[in-house]
């Protein structure tokens, strides 16, 4: 799977990359905002997500319903 609900997903051996670039460009085009000035995203870009972060696992049956 590469695209799901407007989200591009690329999975490597030890990582998953998630992007909404295609969706964002579609919205920008729809509202004629392609020529607008860019702004930074206010988030820590070097934050690493971890499989074992202390949260509970998601019930796969719930996702398949």
C-alpha positions in Angstrom: 0.0 0.0 0.0 1.4 3.4 -1.0 -1.6 5.8 -0.5 -4.4 5.5 2.1 -6.9 8.3 2.7 -4.7 10.9 1.1 -1.7 9.9 3.1 1.4 8.5 1.3 3.1 5.7 3.2 6.6 4.5 2.5 7.9 1.6 4.6 11.5 0.6 4.9 13.1 -2.2 6.9 13.4 -0.2 10.1 11.2 2.9 9.4 7.9 4.2 8.1 7.6 7.6 6.3 4.2 9.3 6.3 3.5 12.3 4.1 0.4 14.3 3.0 2.3 16.2 0.2 0.0 15.1 -2.6 -3.1 15.9 -0.6 -1.8 19.3 0.5 -0.9 20.3 -3.1 -4.5 19.3 -4.2 -6.0 21.5 -1.5 -3.6 24.4 -2.4 -4.6 24.1 -6.0 -8.4 23.9 -5.2 -8.2 27.2 -3.3 -5.7 28.9 -5.6 -3.0 29.1 -3.0 0.0 27.7 -5.0 1.8 31.0 -5.0 1.5 31.7 -1.3 4.5 32.2 0.9 5.7 29.1 2.8 5.9 28.8 6.6 7.8 26.4 8.8 6.0 23.6 10.6 6.2 24.2 14.4 7.3 20.8 15.5 10.5 18.9 16.4 11.6 17.4 13.1 14.3 15.3 14.8 11.9 13.4 17.1 12.1 9.7 16.7 9.0 7.5 17.2 9.5 4.2 18.9 7.6 0.9 18.7 7.9 0.5 22.5 6.6 3.8 23.7 4.5 2.5 26.6 1.1 2.7 24.8 -1.3 -0.1 24.3 -1.5 -2.0 21.0 -4.4 -1.3 18.6 -7.0 -4.1 18.2 -6.6 -5.2 14.6 -10.2 -6.5 14.5 -11.4 -2.9 15.1 -9.4 -1.6 12.1 -10.7 -4.3 9.8 -14.4 -3.7 10.7 
